[in-house]
Amino acid sequence: MSDKAISGVDGKTQINSSNSLQTENSNNSENNLSSLELLESGSEAAVNIGAVPDFLSAKWDPDDPTDTEVTSPPSPSCIRRIKNDILAIYSEPPPGLCVLPDPNNITKIHALLTGPFDTPYEGGFFYFLIRFPSEYPISPPRVRLMTTGNGTVRFNPNLYKNGKVCLSILGTWAGPSWSPAQTLSTVLISIQSLMNEKPYHNEPGFKHERTSGDCKHYNAIIQHETIRVAVCDMIEGNIKIPDTLRAVMESSFPDYYKYYVQVCESHLHLDGMDMNDPFGDSRPKFDFKSCLKRLNSIKAKLDNNTRESENDDEDEDKLSDTEVDINDS
């Protein structure tokens, strides 16, 4: 397979796939922790939730050395299916998605998802690492979000700070399970659908706001962290990502720049305030001014790179013209 990236054309197009995780669940909570977090923490409050479900023990980390399905050599049918999945994306690239097969391992995929238009994730660059188990598509792929601020940012009730993606078709959450009919494309679109207009409601038991204004406040948190981590950190190189995908981000940045600035300027009044995450996650204080400064620095650097590239092209054209003149004489 080629090592070129396969991407959608319009990164701003909204994905309207239904969110299979958005179910009204038990309201059991302890310090605003979700039922899933209670189960994982071993809290006594988890006793009221019932038996620990199978999805909590499901393998999900692409780099887990104990996952024998990932470390075992892929079957011939697995390789054929992976190639077909990649070619399908190449033929009809879903909007806002870019995939890059690893040149050294066909079972490893690098994916870049652009936050959908009209959501608090808009314009963010979310990098995912994907590994196919040896018996794929019988078993689902392992998926990890790498854009987490070094394991400090939870971008969504279903996107954990350790990179875990809670999605029923991946076997990491309750609901419709994996089917061999699912593909790499459907997995990525399902993940992107989690990045919706009101991610607050993705949390089970939070179909309605616990406190008035929570949904809007949570969106402000996600917008801040999207610009701080999924834009600035990503483009500044704080997160290792293949060069091909980095080029995609850098070429997309100018299209979103005015939007980034507008978001920062409209939220400057929050600077210095505690984020007070409604789900109890530890967060820094709002600092949109710092984000704005970083955005301007990134823009200046990219503009300078563009000018240097254009000058290099002009020099090459002049050299080519000179060679033609010499040959003619």
N, C-alpha and C positions, 0 to 999 in steps of 0.2 A: 504494500500500500504506500501511497505517496505520503511524505511527511508534511505536506502543506495543510494549512488550516482550512476547514470547511465551515462557512459561516452564513448566517441569514443576512439579508440586505438591509432591513430596517430595524435597527436596535431599539427603536422607540415604540414599536408596535406592541399593543397590549395582548398578552396571552390570556384567553378566556377559558382555559381548561378548568373544570371543576376541581375544588380542593377536597379530596377524599378524606382529609384529616379533620375537616371542620364539622365536628359532631358535638352535640350537646352531651356532656359526660357528667360524671359525679362532681359535686361541688366540694368534695373533701379537700381541705387545704390546710397547710401549716405554714404560717408566715408567708402566705401568698405563693407557696410552691405548688407546681402542678402535680397531678396524681403520678405522672411518670417520674418526676424528680423525687417524690416521696418514696416510691418503690425502689428507686435506684439508691437512695440514701439509707434505706433500712430503718427509716423512722417508725416509731410506734404508731403514728397516725396512719401508716400504710396498712395496718392490720384491718382497718375499716374498709379498705378498698377491695380486699379479697385476695385470692391467690395471685402470685406473681405470674403475669402472662408470659407466653413463650417468646414474644418479640423482644423482651428485655435481654435475652441471652443470644439473640440472633447475631451472626457475624456481620459486621458492617464496614470495618476499617480496611481499606485497600492494602495497607502496609502491615497488617497483622501477621506476624510470622507463624502464629499457631493455626491460622486458617488454611487447612490442607487443601481445600478446594481451590484456593488462589495460588498456593505454592506448587501444586501439582501441574505437570505439563498439560496444556489444553488438548482436547480431543480434536480430530480432524473436523467433525461437525461443528464444534465450537468455533474454530477458526473461520470456517465458511460463513457461519452466521454473523460473526463479528464484522467480517468484510462486507457482508450484505447490509448490515445496519449502517456502516459508515458510508457505503455507496448510496444508500437511501437518503441520508442527510445531505450528501453531496448533490444529489439530483433535485431535492426539494428542501433547501436549508430553512429550518424554522426561524422566524424572526428573532433577532437578539441572541442567537446561539452560535457558538463557534467551537468546533471540535478539532483536535489535533492528535492523530495517532502517534504513539511513541515510536520513534524510529528503531528502537532496539527490542520492543516487546509489543506484539500485536494485541495482547490482552490488556494493555494499559492505554488509557485515553485521558488526554488533558482537555478540559472543557471550560470555556469562558461564557458565562451568562451575563448579559447586560440587564440591569434592573428595568422592568417594564415602565412604560409611559404612564403618567398619572398615578404613581404609587410612591411611597416614601423611599423606594429603592431606585427610583429613576436615575439613569446615568451611572449607576454603580457597576463596578466590574468584579464579578464573583467567580473565582477560580475553583474548579472542582477536579479532584483526582478520582478516576474510575478504573476499577479492575474487574475483569470478567472471570468468574470461576471456571474451572476446567470443564464442567459439564453445562456451561451456558448454551442454550437458554432454559435449561431445566431449572437452574437456580438463578436468582437475580444477581445483578452486578453489585459490587461493593462501591459505595460512593462516600467521599469525604470532602467537605467544604474546607478549602485551604485559606480562604480569606476570613480570618478570625482575629486579626490583631494579635498573633502569637498566642492564641487560645484564651483571649480575654473578652471577646465580644460575641454575644448571642444575638444574631440578627433577626431571629424569628422564634416563636414558640416551638417551631419544628426544625430550626437550624441551630444546633447547640454550639457552644463556644469551643468544644473539643472537636468540632467538625462533623459530628454525627448528624445525619439527615433522617428525621423521623417521617417516614412515608410508608404507608401500608404495603404498596407493591414491592418495596425493598425488604419487607419483612421486619421493619423496625418500628412499626406501629400497628394498632388494631385497624381492621377494615378489610376491603377487598385485597386479596393476596396476589402474589406474583403469578403470572401466566406466561408460558412460552410465546404467547402471541404478543406480549409486550416487547418493545425494542429500545435501543439506546435513545432514539428520538422521543418516545413516549415518556421515558424516565426523565429526560431533561425538561420536557415541557411540563411534566407534573411538578418538578422541583420549582420551575419558574412560576408556576401558578400559585405556589405558596407565597410568593412576593406580590401580594395583592394590595388593594387600596386600604384595607383595614386589617393588618396582620394581628392586631390585638385579639380579634375574635377567633384566630386559629387555635388559641389555647382552649382545651376542653373545659367546660364549665364557665367560660367567659363569653357566652353568646350575647349577654347583656353586660354593660359596664358595671363594675363593682362601685366605682365612684364616678360621678358625672365629670366628663372631660378626659377620662383615662385614655380613650381611643386616640383623641387628638394629641394628647401628651406623648403617648407611646410613638406615634408617627413622627413627632419632633425628635425624639431620641433616635429613631431609626434613620431619619434624614441626616442628623449630625454624624452618626457612626458610619453611614454610607459614604458621606463625603470625606470624613477623616480617614477611614480605613479602606473602603472599597474603591476610593478614587485616589486620594493622596498617597496612602501607603503603597497601593498597587503600582502607581506610575513612578513613584520615587524609588522603587526597587526594594522596599522593605519586605516584600514577599517574593520569593523566588518563583519565577514563572518562565516557560519557554519563550525564547526571543520572538518567535512568530506571533504568539498571543500578545506579547508586549507591544509589538508593532500595531496590532489591531486596536489596543487601548489608546496608544498615542495618536493614531489617526482619527479615533472617535472623540477624543477629548475636546478639540475645538468646537465640535458640534454641540456639546453640552455645556461649554464654559459659561455662557451667559445664564443658563439655568442654575448652575452651581452657585454663581455669584448672587443671583436673586434669592436663592434659598438661604444663604448665609446672611445676607443683609436684612432679610425679613425676620430673622430669628436672633438678631444681635441683642435684643432686650432680655434674652434668656441667659446670656453669658454670666458666668460666676455662680449660677444656681445649681443645686444638686439635681441630678436627673430623676431620682426617685422612681426607679423602674417599677411599674405596677406588679411585676412578677417577682420582685425581690432580688433581681440580679444586681451585682455590684457594678456600678457605672461611675465614670469620671464626671466632673462638672461640665456643663455646657461651655464650649469655647469656640463659637463660630468665627470670632475674629481671627483666631489662629488658623482655622481652616481656610479662611479667605486669603490670608497671607501666603499660605502654602500653595493655594490654587494659582495665585498671581505669579509665584515663583516658577511653578511648573509651566505655565503658559509662556513666560519669558524664555525659559530654557528650550521649549519645543519650537517656539518662533525662531530662536537663534539657530537651532538645528536645521530648520527648514531653509533659512537663508543660506547657511553654509552648503547645504545640499544643492540649492539652486546655483550658487556660485561655482561649485564643482562641475555641475552639468554645463554651465557656460564655458568654463575652461576647457572641458573635453570637446565641446563643439568647435571652439576656436582652434584647438590643436588638430582636430579632424580637418577643418578647412585649410589649415596651413599645409598639412600633408597632401591634400588634393592639389593645392597650388604648386607644390614642389614636383609632384608627379606629372602635372600638366606641362611644366616647363622642361 
